[in-house]
Amino acid sequence: MVEKYKLYTGFLFGALWTLLCFNFVAEELVPPLEKLRPAVYLMCDGIFIVLGLISMRNRRDILIFVSFLLIAIVSKYLNHLGFIYFINGFRDFIGLIFAFPIIRYLWNSKNGERFIKSFDRQLYLFLWLQAFCLTWQFIRYGANDHGGGTLGFGGSGTISTLIYFVSFYLITKRWDDVKSYWQNLRANKVLVFLFFPTFLNETKISFIFFACYFLLLLRIDWSLLRKLMLASPLIFVGVLGVGYVYLSVTDQEADYVLSYDFFQNYLVGEDIDFLVEMSEKVQDGLIETDNVWTVDIPRFSKIFLAPEAVEKTGGGQLFGAGLGQLKGGTVLAYTPFAFNNKWLINGSRPWWFSLFIQLGYIGIIWFFINMAGIIGMSSGVPRGLNIKIFLWVIVLLSLFYNDSLRIFPYCFLLFYGGAYSTFGVPAGVDNKDLKNVDRQR
């Protein structure tokens, strides 16, 4: 008879690694697999839902799940959406609802130590896979959206975020307070080295994570401000060095990338009224243009335009246009709202926009309550607070940068680090046994 733990984690790890690696394999190694993408994603989502429901024992987790269903069902009926759209849209929230209950269930089980040791080793393998895949993609395509590592095309921002956080989580667990800051960095130089692939794509957010990585390795206490002041020249030099590498790799001019015009165009756009007018004409087939912003409205502009877009829907700004607005076009048809607003929802989407379009302000409130329960601020492990701060930085930036939180593996890897900062290690387990995971392979 198969052991229950092996059966459970077999499905969990199998589905996780399938989603983490499928795109790279299909795009680079076995192109015929591309046509199986919808079926593979649907199968993995089904596995996560079943495992999540089995794992849901904690009162907080149940309340989060039930409250989400109530909000989503109300929005569905206010907008008269079909059940199939509701189910399809629900898939974007599987990670936010079920990832943490699954982690909590395994963490607090009798196999908690076994689970942690196993997954820490998998995270180390994950970093090496990204180094290989991103180098492959950079050599083949250059520094652009193809640099998504195992996540493939379009996953550059998501994979860069995960690389920094996974490396940070592992180095935090291996940190030795008896040694100095620089001694610890030298002792863990492999983990520091393994975020070099983030310089091989165009993810500008990596600059922020680079700074957070080294600053948050410092112990947070009253002397931190003094340490930051002393370290500021080195931090400045480090950021300049990273910037030079980034600009050299991506073949960009520093004068333009650091200019006001660049950030204006990248985040908002020069003339949003003009872009909206042109985007609607492109959607209606009235004009053709090579202006990229007419098919991918800048991130901040999408957030500014979202309230007006949902105002006339059944749910309005309070409950949004309902689940499923940001999916469709492959197997399922677009919803009426999505069809009429393709010019707005296509392209890069910050999480605030994705959440607000579907569930309005009620959905955003639900999201922050959920994140507060998962991340929180109190911690009983060394540098646990540092991990929590890093997680909050990632979550808050995601609100205005991308919608990676709809991806289950992304949520699972982030919340796993959050679980360590909250729960520590299982009772009776020495944290030293969980260090140096790369040497236990």
C-alpha positions in Angstrom: 0.0 0.0 0.0 1.3 3.4 -1.0 2.1 5.6 2.0 -0.3 8.5 2.3 2.4 11.1 2.6 4.1 9.8 -0.6 0.8 9.8 -2.5 -0.1 13.3 -1.4 3.3 14.9 -2.1 3.7 12.8 -5.3 0.7 14.6 -6.8 1.7 18.0 -5.2 5.3 18.0 -6.4 4.5 16.4 -9.7 1.9 19.1 -10.5 4.2 21.9 -9.2 7.2 20.8 -11.3 4.9 20.3 -14.3 3.7 23.9 -14.2 7.2 25.2 -13.4 8.9 23.5 -16.3 6.2 22.8 -19.0 6.6 26.1 -20.9 10.3 25.8 -21.3 10.1 22.2 -22.4 7.3 22.9 -24.9 8.9 26.1 -26.3 12.5 24.9 -26.5 12.7 21.1 -26.5 9.4 19.5 -27.6 7.3 22.1 -29.5 4.4 19.6 -30.3 3.6 19.7 -26.5 2.3 23.3 -27.0 -1.1 22.1 -28.0 -1.5 20.2 -24.7 -0.9 23.3 -22.6 -4.6 24.0 -21.8 -5.2 20.3 -20.8 -2.0 20.2 -18.7 -2.8 23.4 -16.8 -6.4 22.3 -16.2 -5.2 18.9 -14.8 -2.7 20.5 -12.5 -5.3 23.0 -11.3 -7.6 20.2 -10.5 -4.9 18.5 -8.4 -4.3 21.6 -6.4 -8.0 22.1 -5.7 -8.4 18.6 -4.5 -5.3 18.7 -2.3 -6.3 22.1 -1.0 -9.7 20.9 0.0 -8.2 17.9 1.7 -5.8 20.1 3.6 -8.2 22.8 4.8 -8.4 22.2 8.5 -7.6 25.6 9.9 -10.5 28.0 10.7 -8.8 31.0 9.1 -8.2 29.1 5.9 -11.9 28.0 5.8 -13.1 31.5 6.4 -10.9 32.8 3.6 -12.2 30.2 1.2 -15.9 30.6 2.1 -15.7 34.5 2.0 -14.1 34.3 -1.5 -16.8 32.1 -2.8 -19.5 34.4 -1.4 -17.9 37.5 -3.0 -17.3 35.7 -6.3 -20.9 34.3 -6.4 -22.5 37.7 -5.7 -20.4 39.2 -8.5 -21.3 36.4 -10.8 -25.1 36.9 -10.3 -24.9 40.7 -10.4 -23.1 40.4 -13.8 -25.3 37.5 -15.1 -22.2 35.4 -16.0 -22.3 31.8 -17.0 -21.1 29.1 -14.6 -18.3 28.0 -17.0 -16.8 31.5 -16.8 -17.0 31.5 -13.0 -15.1 28.2 -12.9 -12.5 29.3 -15.4 -11.9 32.6 -13.5 -11.8 30.8 -10.2 -8.6 29.0 -11.4 -6.7 32.3 -11.1 -7.2 32.3 -7.4 -6.3 28.7 -6.6 -2.8 29.8 -5.4 -4.1 32.5 -3.1 -6.8 30.2 -1.6 -5.2 26.8 -1.4 -1.3 27.1 -1.4 -1.0 28.1 2.2 -3.5 25.5 3.6 -1.5 22.8 1.8 1.8 24.1 3.2 0.3 24.4 6.7 -1.1 20.9 6.5 2.3 19.4 5.6 4.3 21.6 7.9 2.4 20.7 11.0 2.0 17.0 10.1 4.1 14.2 11.5 6.1 14.4 8.3 6.8 18.1 8.7 10.6 17.7 8.9 10.6 15.3 5.9 8.6 17.8 3.9 10.8 20.8 4.7 14.1 19.0 4.0 12.7 17.6 0.7 11.3 20.9 -0.5 14.4 22.9 0.5 16.5 20.6 -1.7 13.9 21.1 -4.5 14.2 24.9 -4.2 18.0 24.6 -4.5 17.5 22.6 -7.7 15.0 25.2 -8.9 17.7 27.9 -8.8 20.1 25.8 -10.8 17.5 25.1 -13.4 16.8 28.8 -13.8 20.5 29.4 -14.3 20.6 26.9 -17.1 17.3 27.9 -18.8 17.9 31.7 -18.6 21.4 31.3 -20.0 20.0 29.2 -22.9 17.3 31.8 -23.6 19.7 34.7 -23.4 22.1 33.1 -25.9 19.2 32.3 -28.2 17.0 35.3 -28.0 18.9 38.1 -26.1 17.6 39.9 -23.1 13.9 40.2 -23.5 10.6 38.6 -22.6 11.9 35.2 -23.7 14.0 35.2 -20.5 11.4 33.5 -18.3 13.6 30.6 -17.3 11.5 27.4 -16.8 8.3 29.5 -17.0 9.1 30.3 -20.7 8.1 33.3 -22.8 6.5 36.1 -20.8 7.6 34.8 -17.4 10.6 37.1 -16.9 9.2 39.2 -14.1 7.8 36.2 -12.3 10.9 34.1 -12.5 13.2 36.9 -11.5 11.1 37.6 -8.4 11.2 33.9 -7.4 14.9 33.6 -7.9 15.6 36.5 -5.5 13.2 35.3 -2.9 14.1 31.6 -3.0 17.8 32.5 -2.8 17.1 34.8 0.1 15.0 32.2 2.0 17.8 29.6 1.6 20.6 31.9 2.6 18.6 33.1 5.6 18.2 29.6 6.9 21.9 29.0 6.5 22.9 32.3 8.2 25.3 32.0 11.1 25.1 34.9 13.5 28.5 34.0 14.9 30.1 35.0 11.6 30.2 38.5 10.2 28.0 39.7 7.3 30.8 39.3 4.8 31.8 35.9 6.1 28.3 34.7 5.7 28.1 36.0 2.1 31.4 34.2 1.3 30.1 31.0 2.9 26.9 31.2 0.8 28.5 32.5 -2.3 26.7 29.9 -4.5 23.3 31.2 -3.4 24.3 34.7 -4.2 25.8 33.6 -7.5 22.5 31.9 -8.5 20.6 35.1 -8.9 22.9 36.2 -11.8 20.3 35.0 -14.4 18.1 37.9 -13.4 20.6 40.1 -15.2 19.9 38.2 -18.5 16.4 39.6 -19.1 14.7 43.0 -19.0 13.1 42.8 -15.6 13.7 46.3 -14.2 12.1 45.3 -10.9 15.3 43.2 -10.2 17.0 46.5 -9.1 14.6 46.7 -6.2 15.0 43.1 -5.2 18.8 43.3 -5.5 18.8 46.1 -2.9 16.2 44.3 -0.7 18.2 41.1 -0.8 21.4 42.5 0.8 19.7 45.1 3.1 17.4 42.5 4.6 20.2 40.1 5.4 21.1 42.6 8.1 19.6 41.9 11.5 16.7 44.3 12.1 17.3 46.3 15.3 17.9 49.8 16.4 21.5 49.7 15.1 20.2 48.9 11.6 20.0 52.6 10.6 23.6 53.1 11.6 24.7 50.1 9.6 22.7 51.3 6.6 24.5 54.6 6.7 27.9 52.9 6.9 27.0 50.5 4.1 25.4 53.1 1.9 28.5 53.8 -0.2 28.9 50.0 -0.9 25.2 49.7 -1.7 25.5 52.6 -4.1 28.5 51.0 -5.8 26.6 47.7 -5.9 23.6 49.2 -7.6 25.8 51.1 -10.1 27.5 47.8 -10.9 24.2 45.9 -11.3 22.9 48.8 -13.5 26.0 48.7 -15.7 25.7 44.9 -16.2 21.9 45.3 -16.9 22.4 48.1 -19.4 25.3 46.3 -21.1 23.4 43.0 -21.4 20.2 44.6 -22.6 22.1 47.0 -24.9 20.3 50.2 -23.6 21.4 53.7 -23.1 21.6 54.9 -19.4 20.6 58.4 -20.3 17.3 57.2 -21.6 16.5 54.4 -19.2 17.1 56.7 -16.2 15.2 59.6 -17.7 11.8 61.0 -16.7 10.4 60.3 -20.2 11.3 56.6 -19.9 9.4 56.1 -16.7 6.5 58.2 -17.9 6.1 56.1 -21.0 6.7 52.8 -19.2 4.3 53.3 -16.4 1.7 55.8 -17.6 2.2 56.7 -21.2 2.6 60.1 -22.8 -1.0 60.9 -23.6 -3.4 58.3 -22.2 -6.5 59.8 -23.9 -4.7 59.4 -27.2 -3.6 55.8 -26.4 -7.2 54.8 -25.4 -8.6 56.3 -28.7 -5.9 54.5 -30.8 -6.3 51.2 -28.9 -10.0 51.1 -29.5 -9.5 51.8 -33.2 -6.9 49.0 -33.4 -9.3 46.6 -31.6 -12.1 47.6 -34.1 -9.7 47.0 -37.0 -10.0 50.6 -38.2 -6.2 51.3 -38.1 -2.9 49.5 -37.9 0.0 50.8 -36.0 3.4 49.7 -34.7 2.9 51.7 -31.4 3.3 49.0 -28.8 1.2 50.9 -26.2 -1.9 50.7 -28.3 -2.0 46.9 -27.7 -0.5 47.0 -24.2 -1.7 50.0 -22.2 1.0 51.0 -19.6 0.5 49.5 -16.1 -0.5 52.6 -14.1 -2.8 53.7 -16.8 -4.7 50.4 -16.6 -5.2 51.0 -12.9 -6.5 54.5 -13.5 -8.9 53.3 -16.3 -10.2 50.3 -14.4 -12.9 52.1 -12.3 -14.5 53.7 -15.4 -14.4 50.4 -17.2 -16.3 48.4 -14.5 -18.7 51.3 -13.6 -21.3 50.2 -16.1 -21.1 46.4 -15.2 -23.7 44.7 -12.9 -21.2 44.6 -10.1 -19.9 48.1 -10.5 -16.8 49.3 -8.7 -17.8 47.4 -5.5 -18.1 43.9 -6.9 -16.4 44.2 -10.3 -17.3 42.5 -13.6 -17.0 39.0 -12.2 -14.5 36.1 -12.5 -13.3 35.0 -15.9 -12.8 38.4 -17.5 -9.1 37.9 -18.0 -9.2 34.4 -19.4 -10.7 33.1 -22.7 -9.8 33.4 -26.3 -8.3 29.9 -26.6 -10.8 27.2 -25.5 -13.6 29.5 -24.2 -14.9 32.6 -25.8 -14.4 36.0 -24.2 -17.0 37.3 -21.9 -19.0 40.3 -23.3 -17.0 42.7 -21.0 -13.7 41.2 -22.0 -14.6 41.3 -25.7 -15.5 45.0 -25.6 -12.4 45.9 -23.5 -9.7 43.7 -25.1 -7.7 46.9 -25.7 -7.6 47.4 -21.9 -7.1 43.9 -20.5 -4.6 42.6 -23.0 -0.9 42.8 -22.3 0.8 43.4 -18.9 -1.6 43.5 -16.0 -0.7 44.6 -12.5 -2.5 42.6 -9.8 -4.5 45.5 -8.5 -6.0 45.9 -12.0 -6.7 42.1 -12.4 -8.3 41.9 -9.0 -10.4 45.1 -9.3 -11.7 44.3 -12.8 -13.1 40.9 -11.5 -14.1 41.5 -7.9 -14.0 45.3 -7.4 -13.0 47.0 -4.1 -14.5 44.1 -2.1 -12.1 41.7 -3.8 -9.1 44.0 -2.9 -10.2 44.1 0.7 -10.4 40.3 0.8 -6.9 40.1 -0.7 -5.3 42.2 1.9 -7.0 40.3 4.7 -5.8 37.1 3.2 -2.2 38.4 2.9 -2.2 39.7 6.4 -3.2 36.2 7.7 -0.5 34.5 5.6 2.4 36.8 6.0 1.7 38.9 9.1 4.6 40.6 10.9 5.4 38.6 14.1 8.0 35.9 13.9 9.9 33.6 16.3 12.7 32.5 14.1 16.0 34.3 13.3 15.5 36.8 10.5 11.9 35.6 10.2 10.9 39.3 10.2 13.3 39.9 7.3 11.6 37.2 5.2 8.2 38.7 6.0 9.3 42.2 5.0 10.7 40.8 1.7 7.4 39.1 1.1 5.4 42.3 1.8 7.7 44.1 -0.7 7.0 41.5 -3.3 3.2 41.5 -2.7 2.9 45.3 -2.7 5.0 45.7 -5.8 2.9 43.0 -7.6 -0.1 45.2 -7.1 1.4 47.7 -9.5 3.7 45.5 -11.6 2.3 42.1 -12.7 -0.4 39.5 -11.9 2.0 36.6 -11.0 -0.1 35.9 -7.9 -2.6 34.1 -10.1 0.0 31.4 -10.7 -0.1 28.6 -8.1 3.6 27.7 -8.1 4.5 31.3 -7.6 2.2 31.6 -4.5 3.4 28.2 -3.2 7.1 29.2 -3.3 6.4 32.6 -1.7 4.1 31.3 1.0 6.5 28.4 1.8 9.1 31.0 2.8 6.4 32.8 4.7 5.5 29.6 6.6 9.0 29.2 7.8 9.1 32.8 9.1 5.8 32.1 10.9 5.9 28.5 12.1 9.7 28.0 12.4 10.7 24.4 12.2 8.5 21.5 13.5 8.7 20.7 17.2 11.8 18.7 18.1 13.7 19.5 14.9 17.0 21.4 15.1 17.1 24.2 12.6 20.8 23.4 12.0 19.7 20.1 10.4 17.8 22.1 7.7 20.9 24.1 6.7 23.3 23.5 3.8 20.6 21.8 1.7 22.8 21.9 -1.3 25.3 19.6 0.4 22.6 17.1 1.3 21.8 16.2 -2.3 
